[in-house]
Amino acid sequence: MNKYFKNLAKYLAKQKKPQDMEKFLRAILTPQELEAIPKRLEIVKMLKQGVSQREIADKLGLGIATVTRGSRELKKGNF
């Protein structure tokens, strides 16, 4: 990871209130990122619940490749 990513992670970890985190994310992310990133979290949650990749893709309106990527990261133990 580069130093900018590490700095971002440190800043995010310091946020105590959800509303402060939301305000910060809305300030730095594009509308597309604000939609895509929460869906990535939802992918992981649904995979952990045993929902099929195809069902997740259909429900969230995503490509199967995006869901598969989340599945691979979950299998690696990154969540």
N, C-alpha and C positions, 0 to 999 in steps of 0.2 A: 504494500500500500504506500502511496505517496504521502508526503507530509500534509498536503491539503486535505486529503481524506481523513487522516488522523486528527487534524484540527477540527474538522466537522464533527467527527464522532465524539470528541471531547466536549464540544459545545452542546451537542444534543444531549449528552449524558448529564450536563449541568442543569438542564431545564427541569424545574420542580413542578410546575403547574401545567396541566394539559392545554389550557388556553394560551399560555406563553409559547408552548411548542407549536400549536396550531398557527398562531400569528407569525412565528418565525418561518414555518414551512410555506405558508401562503406568500410570504415576502420573497423567498428565494427560488421557489419552484414555478415552473410554467403551468398553465392550466392542464396541459397534457400529462405532465409529471404528477400533478395533484390527483389525477384520475388513475394513472398507471401504477404508481407505487402502492397505494392502498389495496389495489387488486392483487399485487404480488403477495402481500401479506395474507389476503383472503385465500389465495391458492394454497399456501402452506397450511393454513387452518383447516381447509376442506380436505386436503390430502391426509392430514393427521386424523380426520374423522372417518376416513375410508371412502370418501367420494371418488368415483372414477375420474380419470383425467378427462375423458370425453365429456362427462357431465359438467365438470368444472369449466371447461372451455365454453361449452354451450351456455351455461348459466351466467358466466361473467363476460361473454362476448369476446373471448380471446382466441388466439390461434393455439392449436394443440402444442406447438413447439414451445410457447411461453410456459404452458403448464408443465410440459416435460422437463424444462429447465428447472423449475421449482422442485419437481420430484427428484431430480438428480441431486440437487443441493440438500434436500431433506435426507436422502440416502447417505450422503457424505457426513451427515451429522452436523450440518451448519445451522440447524434450527432446533 
